[in-house]
Amino acid sequence: MNILLLGSGGREHAIAFKIAQSPLCKSLYIAPGNAGTAAVGENVSLDMSDFPAVGRFVLDHHVDMLVVGPEAPLVAGIADYFKATPELSQVLVVGPCKEGARLEGSKDYAKAFMMRHKIPTARYQTFTRETLADAEAFLDTLLAPYVLKADGLAAGKGVLIEPDLATAKAHLREMLDGKFGAASASVVIEEYLSGIELSVFVLTDGQHYLLLPSAKDYKRIGEDDTGLNTGGMGSISPVPFADKEFMKKVEERIVKPTVRGLRDEKIDYHGFIFVGLMCCNGDPYVIEYNVRMGDPETESVFPRIKSDVVELLEHTARGTLDRASLTVDQRSAACVMMVAGGYPEAYEKGKVITLGEENADVLVFHCGTKMNDEGQLLTNGGRVICTTALAATLPEAILKSYNRAHSITWDGKYLRHDIGQDLLKLMAL
């Protein structure tokens, strides 16, 4: 099978790494990819938003399956484009249709979906510039802290958690005035949920589903979850407190109603559902849906998948996921992200990376890298590279991942040193 994977980050490197291991994979193309994906497949220069160009490549290279990594092409309707184009309609597509992708593309749409299907989530209302007075009145009914969410896609930066009412109202006005562009033309204000966050990943063909390993990521740039939000500074899988009892609640209260809702509303959905959860006193509540795998959660989840990933994806695309089974490595995985100095604000690219001595026990996934004409590995993004280690215990996985991370260097490299420490403390209680 010839496969085209869209994307260029650490998520795509981790997915490509597993796809390339499958005997079902004949050729793997990654568009546009990075220096790491070039080692497991062939990088191709394609604009993911140019659907006709993607389609021409698929036809010219006899691609059998398209796997969409990031959310933007899905929200823009790439699955619909393939389905509606006669010569592309037989290509297997892993990723939901445009309507399904609205679960991530619109926070308001997602919350309304949860309400229709009685999926536990925080109380909310949605407002525009024209209803600012109503928005401020709704804020007055809530207790601090205050949660403001840009309705549309904002590259993971569109959620603000404000400590006091005055700041919340000031930042609400900024959002409605275009702080996040068109994404915050509407803003969802919701009740703050207090608890521990985690991510649950579902693979579904719109009728059936498989639960992938759970994970926890670390969004803030600073130690102890301080500072600005990032795309993610590391991840742990599985989440120790997400035991069988808790995951049964997740499955019964959230996963089954979500898949049933997709089916009942006749939404064409063949792909991943990332359920961002808050564990509140042992009960799960949905914070958000994403319609693809998370980053950097994929870098700790996918290495734990022992099943043939291509076989799973093919069943997903064909609607036969009930015939598939999932085998998971029971070891713990710890992923540590290294970023450019200054990230998530202004940062420089083009710094020479030294990878240090290889360690077969630790995976290195590239996130924002490229090779120059002299064969040097360079930084090419805010999040640059990450290490993932698997071990029998979480402390051992964390130690191994950090040891490898410290051997990788470039000018201005930064990483958090506390990934997973909150979970270790929780386990000690």
PLY file of the C-alpha trace (Angstrom):
ply
format ascii 1.0
element vertex 429
property float x
property float y
property float z
element edge 428
property int vertex1
property int vertex2
end_header
0.00 0.00 0.00
1.26 3.48 -0.92
0.50 5.99 1.84
0.60 9.80 1.97
0.80 11.38 5.43
0.13 15.10 5.71
2.00 17.14 8.32
5.43 18.26 9.46
5.64 17.93 13.25
6.59 15.49 15.94
3.12 13.95 15.72
3.71 13.10 12.09
7.20 11.73 12.76
5.77 9.40 15.42
2.94 8.29 13.11
5.34 7.83 10.18
7.68 5.81 12.41
4.89 3.31 13.13
3.50 3.25 9.57
6.96 2.46 8.19
7.18 -0.62 10.44
4.12 -2.20 8.81
4.61 -4.90 6.16
1.47 -3.48 4.52
3.30 -0.24 3.73
4.98 -0.29 0.31
5.84 3.40 0.01
5.38 6.20 2.56
5.29 9.85 1.54
5.18 12.70 4.07
4.10 16.19 3.01
5.94 18.31 3.82
7.63 16.34 6.62
10.84 17.26 8.40
14.41 16.03 8.74
13.26 13.16 10.96
10.47 11.89 8.73
12.95 11.77 5.84
14.59 8.81 7.60
11.41 6.67 7.53
9.78 7.79 4.28
10.06 10.26 1.41
9.37 13.92 2.13
7.47 15.75 -0.60
6.98 19.48 -1.02
3.22 19.93 -0.97
0.97 22.65 0.38
-1.58 20.80 2.54
-4.17 23.51 1.89
-3.89 23.06 -1.90
-6.26 20.13 -2.27
-5.96 19.86 -6.08
-2.16 19.62 -5.75
-2.51 16.93 -3.07
-4.95 15.10 -5.32
-2.60 15.23 -8.32
0.22 13.80 -6.21
-2.05 11.00 -4.99
-2.96 10.07 -8.57
0.57 10.41 -9.95
2.05 8.22 -7.21
-0.80 5.70 -6.99
-1.45 6.50 -3.34
-3.92 4.11 -1.71
-4.41 5.87 1.63
-4.27 9.48 2.80
-3.60 10.03 6.51
-4.20 13.61 7.69
-2.07 14.63 10.68
-3.04 18.25 11.56
-6.47 19.78 12.00
-6.40 22.61 9.43
-6.88 20.48 6.27
-9.65 18.53 7.99
-11.52 21.66 9.07
-11.10 22.98 5.51
-12.70 19.81 4.12
-10.00 17.67 2.53
-11.94 14.45 3.20
-14.98 15.94 1.45
-12.81 17.01 -1.49
-11.53 13.47 -2.01
-15.01 11.99 -1.68
-16.49 14.48 -4.17
-13.72 14.08 -6.78
-14.51 10.96 -8.87
-10.91 9.94 -9.58
-10.02 10.31 -5.87
-13.17 8.88 -4.30
-11.71 5.37 -3.94
-8.67 6.58 -1.99
-8.89 5.62 1.68
-8.91 8.76 3.85
-8.12 8.74 7.57
-9.70 11.91 8.89
-13.28 13.14 9.35
-15.40 15.07 6.91
-15.77 18.83 7.27
-18.89 18.52 9.42
-17.13 16.13 11.80
-14.08 18.38 11.92
-16.28 21.15 13.34
-15.90 19.37 16.67
-12.48 21.03 16.74
-13.07 23.86 14.30
-15.78 25.45 16.45
-15.81 25.33 20.25
-19.46 26.41 20.20
-20.39 23.57 17.82
-18.58 21.06 20.03
-20.29 22.25 23.20
-23.69 22.12 21.52
-22.93 18.56 20.35
-22.07 17.59 23.94
-25.29 19.11 25.22
-27.38 17.29 22.58
-25.87 13.95 23.54
-25.73 14.54 27.32
-21.95 14.36 27.49
-20.61 15.84 30.76
-18.93 19.21 30.26
-18.74 22.64 31.88
-21.63 25.12 31.78
-21.08 27.66 28.96
-22.43 30.38 26.69
-21.12 31.83 23.41
-20.91 35.54 22.62
-19.93 37.97 19.84
-18.95 41.66 19.84
-22.62 42.54 19.51
-23.49 40.65 22.71
-20.60 41.94 24.83
-22.92 43.23 27.56
-24.52 39.79 27.85
-21.08 38.20 27.98
-20.00 40.43 30.85
-23.24 39.68 32.66
-22.60 35.94 32.26
-19.08 36.37 33.65
-20.67 38.04 36.69
-22.54 34.77 37.42
-19.35 32.66 37.48
-16.71 32.14 40.12
-13.00 32.74 39.46
-10.99 31.69 37.60
-12.67 32.47 34.28
-12.28 30.45 31.07
-12.37 32.23 27.69
-12.08 30.21 24.46
-11.79 31.48 20.91
-14.51 29.68 18.97
-12.29 28.88 15.97
-8.83 27.43 15.38
-6.08 29.46 17.06
-3.08 27.11 16.85
-3.60 25.91 20.40
-3.26 29.43 21.81
-6.93 30.49 21.93
-7.77 29.52 25.52
-7.32 32.02 28.35
-7.81 31.23 32.04
-8.12 34.49 33.92
-7.66 34.87 37.70
-10.03 37.77 38.30
-13.18 39.30 36.83
-11.65 42.59 35.68
-8.89 40.84 33.74
-11.38 38.40 32.23
-13.58 41.24 30.97
-10.61 43.15 29.57
-9.24 40.11 27.71
-12.73 39.19 26.50
-12.93 42.58 24.77
-9.47 42.03 23.24
-10.52 38.63 21.91
-13.75 39.94 20.39
-11.76 42.82 18.88
-9.53 40.36 17.00
-6.80 39.19 19.38
-6.91 35.78 17.64
-8.17 37.06 14.31
-11.35 35.51 12.94
-11.01 32.65 15.43
-12.18 34.89 18.28
-15.01 36.66 16.45
-17.06 34.44 18.75
-15.90 33.54 22.25
-17.06 30.67 24.42
-17.14 31.51 28.12
-17.37 28.50 30.37
-17.37 27.52 34.00
-13.93 26.58 35.34
-13.48 22.91 36.17
-11.01 22.11 38.93
-9.12 18.83 38.67
-6.38 17.03 36.73
-6.28 17.12 32.95
-5.67 14.13 30.71
-6.20 13.16 27.10
-8.07 10.10 25.84
-7.70 9.05 22.21
-10.31 7.22 20.19
-9.96 5.64 16.77
-13.37 5.39 15.10
-14.96 4.59 11.76
-18.11 6.42 12.81
-19.80 3.19 13.92
-17.19 1.32 15.93
-14.24 2.46 17.98
-11.02 1.47 19.71
-9.67 3.22 22.79
-6.00 4.12 22.39
-3.69 4.68 25.39
-4.35 7.70 27.61
-1.80 10.51 27.97
-1.15 13.75 29.83
0.62 16.68 28.22
2.22 19.80 29.68
1.17 23.03 27.96
2.88 25.81 29.89
6.40 26.93 29.03
7.57 27.15 32.66
8.19 24.70 35.47
5.17 23.83 37.63
2.86 24.81 34.77
3.67 28.51 34.79
4.06 31.02 31.98
2.59 31.12 28.50
0.76 28.28 26.77
2.72 26.33 24.17
1.90 23.55 21.76
3.12 21.13 24.45
6.36 20.65 26.39
6.13 16.90 26.98
3.75 14.04 27.67
3.30 10.89 29.73
1.41 7.70 28.81
-0.46 6.05 30.41
-1.90 8.39 33.03
-1.52 6.56 36.37
-4.83 7.69 37.86
-6.77 6.69 34.72
-7.38 3.17 36.04
-9.96 0.65 34.81
-12.71 2.18 36.94
-12.08 5.72 35.68
-11.71 4.61 32.05
-14.99 2.71 32.29
-16.65 6.02 33.25
-14.93 7.72 30.30
-16.10 5.03 27.91
-19.70 4.88 29.13
-20.30 8.59 29.71
-18.20 10.13 26.93
-16.81 7.81 24.24
-19.95 5.78 23.54
-22.28 8.83 23.47
-19.82 10.67 21.21
-19.59 7.85 18.64
-23.33 7.24 18.90
-23.92 10.96 18.35
-21.79 10.93 15.20
-23.72 7.93 13.90
-27.15 9.31 14.78
-26.37 12.66 13.17
-25.04 10.82 10.09
-21.64 12.53 10.33
-19.06 10.80 8.13
-16.23 10.22 10.58
-13.22 7.99 9.91
-10.30 8.98 12.08
-9.12 10.03 15.50
-11.02 11.78 18.25
-8.87 13.42 20.89
-10.97 13.94 24.01
-9.46 16.52 26.35
-10.74 15.65 29.82
-10.73 16.99 33.33
-10.88 14.49 36.17
-12.97 16.20 38.87
-13.17 14.15 42.07
-12.93 10.93 40.06
-15.47 11.90 37.39
-14.56 12.80 33.77
-15.73 16.02 32.08
-14.95 17.02 28.49
-12.91 20.19 28.09
-12.63 19.94 24.32
-12.60 17.68 21.29
-9.82 17.57 18.72
-10.28 15.66 15.47
-6.72 14.34 15.18
-4.01 13.00 17.44
-2.42 15.42 19.89
1.13 16.70 19.80
3.20 15.81 21.87
0.83 13.10 23.15
1.28 11.09 19.94
4.99 10.86 20.68
4.22 8.93 23.89
1.07 7.10 22.74
2.11 5.71 19.34
5.32 4.04 20.55
3.12 2.01 22.93
0.93 0.65 20.10
2.11 -2.88 19.27
-0.58 -3.61 16.66
0.03 -2.98 12.96
-0.87 0.71 12.65
-1.54 0.52 8.90
-4.00 -2.32 9.47
-5.80 -0.24 12.12
-5.93 2.81 9.83
-7.18 0.76 6.89
-10.03 -0.70 8.98
-10.84 2.83 10.17
-11.07 4.18 6.62
-13.07 1.19 5.34
-15.59 1.20 8.18
-14.55 -2.24 9.45
-12.93 -1.31 12.74
-14.99 -3.96 14.51
-12.69 -6.51 12.86
-9.55 -4.92 14.32
-7.88 -5.46 17.67
-5.45 -3.29 19.59
-2.40 -4.53 21.49
-0.65 -2.03 23.75
2.79 -2.09 25.36
2.16 -2.04 29.11
5.32 -0.06 29.82
5.22 3.66 30.63
6.31 6.25 28.05
7.76 9.67 28.81
8.25 12.35 26.17
10.39 15.45 26.77
10.12 18.36 24.32
13.04 20.67 23.51
12.24 24.11 22.11
13.94 27.15 20.65
14.96 29.93 23.03
12.19 32.54 23.24
9.39 30.13 22.29
6.37 30.49 22.36
7.09 34.12 21.52
9.78 35.31 19.08
12.54 32.78 18.44
15.32 32.19 15.92
15.58 29.38 13.40
18.61 27.88 11.70
20.60 26.84 14.78
22.86 23.79 14.23
21.67 20.74 16.21
24.02 18.12 17.64
22.11 14.91 18.32
24.64 13.33 20.66
25.15 9.59 21.04
22.28 7.40 19.88
20.53 5.21 22.41
18.46 2.34 21.02
16.21 2.47 24.09
15.11 6.08 23.46
13.29 7.39 20.39
14.06 10.84 18.99
11.20 12.53 17.14
11.76 15.66 15.07
9.21 18.46 15.34
10.73 21.55 13.71
13.94 20.55 11.90
15.46 20.65 8.44
18.70 19.69 6.72
20.78 22.35 4.93
22.75 21.80 1.74
25.85 20.91 3.77
24.02 18.09 5.53
23.73 19.94 8.85
20.62 19.45 10.98
19.04 22.82 11.80
16.23 24.13 13.98
13.18 25.10 11.92
10.41 25.80 14.43
9.52 26.66 18.00
9.24 23.09 19.15
12.30 21.44 17.68
12.84 17.86 18.82
11.69 15.46 21.53
12.82 12.25 23.17
10.55 9.35 24.14
11.60 6.52 26.43
9.64 3.42 27.43
10.36 1.60 30.68
8.77 -0.73 33.20
8.15 2.16 35.58
7.31 5.82 35.03
10.32 7.15 37.02
12.65 5.05 34.88
11.01 6.24 31.64
11.32 9.87 32.73
14.99 9.44 33.67
15.88 7.73 30.39
14.08 10.37 28.33
15.82 13.24 30.14
19.25 11.60 29.89
18.85 11.42 26.10
17.40 14.94 25.91
20.40 16.40 27.72
22.73 14.89 25.10
21.04 16.91 22.32
22.31 20.45 21.99
21.95 23.67 20.03
22.33 27.34 20.82
19.37 28.51 22.91
17.84 25.08 23.60
15.24 25.07 26.39
13.26 22.30 28.10
11.20 21.87 31.21
12.72 19.66 33.90
9.50 18.63 35.65
7.63 16.56 33.05
5.76 13.81 34.89
6.74 14.97 38.38
3.15 15.89 39.29
2.05 12.34 38.47
4.88 10.84 40.54
3.74 12.94 43.50
0.16 11.82 42.95
1.26 8.18 42.85
3.10 8.64 46.16
-0.02 9.82 48.00
0 1
1 2
2 3
3 4
4 5
5 6
6 7
7 8
8 9
9 10
10 11
11 12
12 13
13 14
14 15
15 16
16 17
17 18
18 19
19 20
20 21
21 22
22 23
23 24
24 25
25 26
26 27
27 28
28 29
29 30
30 31
31 32
32 33
33 34
34 35
35 36
36 37
37 38
38 39
39 40
40 41
41 42
42 43
43 44
44 45
45 46
46 47
47 48
48 49
49 50
50 51
51 52
52 53
53 54
54 55
55 56
56 57
57 58
58 59
59 60
60 61
61 62
62 63
63 64
64 65
65 66
66 67
67 68
68 69
69 70
70 71
71 72
72 73
73 74
74 75
75 76
76 77
77 78
78 79
79 80
80 81
81 82
82 83
83 84
84 85
85 86
86 87
87 88
88 89
89 90
90 91
91 92
92 93
93 94
94 95
95 96
96 97
97 98
98 99
99 100
100 101
101 102
102 103
103 104
104 105
105 106
106 107
107 108
108 109
109 110
110 111
111 112
112 113
113 114
114 115
115 116
116 117
117 118
118 119
119 120
120 121
121 122
122 123
123 124
124 125
125 126
126 127
127 128
128 129
129 130
130 131
131 132
132 133
133 134
134 135
135 136
136 137
137 138
138 139
139 140
140 141
141 142
142 143
143 144
144 145
145 146
146 147
147 148
148 149
149 150
150 151
151 152
152 153
153 154
154 155
155 156
156 157
157 158
158 159
159 160
160 161
161 162
162 163
163 164
164 165
165 166
166 167
167 168
168 169
169 170
170 171
171 172
172 173
173 174
174 175
175 176
176 177
177 178
178 179
179 180
180 181
181 182
182 183
183 184
184 185
185 186
186 187
187 188
188 189
189 190
190 191
191 192
192 193
193 194
194 195
195 196
196 197
197 198
198 199
199 200
200 201
201 202
202 203
203 204
204 205
205 206
206 207
207 208
208 209
209 210
210 211
211 212
212 213
213 214
214 215
215 216
216 217
217 218
218 219
219 220
220 221
221 222
222 223
223 224
224 225
225 226
226 227
227 228
228 229
229 230
230 231
231 232
232 233
233 234
234 235
235 236
236 237
237 238
238 239
239 240
240 241
241 242
242 243
243 244
244 245
245 246
246 247
247 248
248 249
249 250
250 251
251 252
252 253
253 254
254 255
255 256
256 257
257 258
258 259
259 260
260 261
261 262
262 263
263 264
264 265
265 266
266 267
267 268
268 269
269 270
270 271
271 272
272 273
273 274
274 275
275 276
276 277
277 278
278 279
279 280
280 281
281 282
282 283
283 284
284 285
285 286
286 287
287 288
288 289
289 290
290 291
291 292
292 293
293 294
294 295
295 296
296 297
297 298
298 299
299 300
300 301
301 302
302 303
303 304
304 305
305 306
306 307
307 308
308 309
309 310
310 311
311 312
312 313
313 314
314 315
315 316
316 317
317 318
318 319
319 320
320 321
321 322
322 323
323 324
324 325
325 326
326 327
327 328
328 329
329 330
330 331
331 332
332 333
333 334
334 335
335 336
336 337
337 338
338 339
339 340
340 341
341 342
342 343
343 344
344 345
345 346
346 347
347 348
348 349
349 350
350 351
351 352
352 353
353 354
354 355
355 356
356 357
357 358
358 359
359 360
360 361
361 362
362 363
363 364
364 365
365 366
366 367
367 368
368 369
369 370
370 371
371 372
372 373
373 374
374 375
375 376
376 377
377 378
378 379
379 380
380 381
381 382
382 383
383 384
384 385
385 386
386 387
387 388
388 389
389 390
390 391
391 392
392 393
393 394
394 395
395 396
396 397
397 398
398 399
399 400
400 401
401 402
402 403
403 404
404 405
405 406
406 407
407 408
408 409
409 410
410 411
411 412
412 413
413 414
414 415
415 416
416 417
417 418
418 419
419 420
420 421
421 422
422 423
423 424
424 425
425 426
426 427
427 428
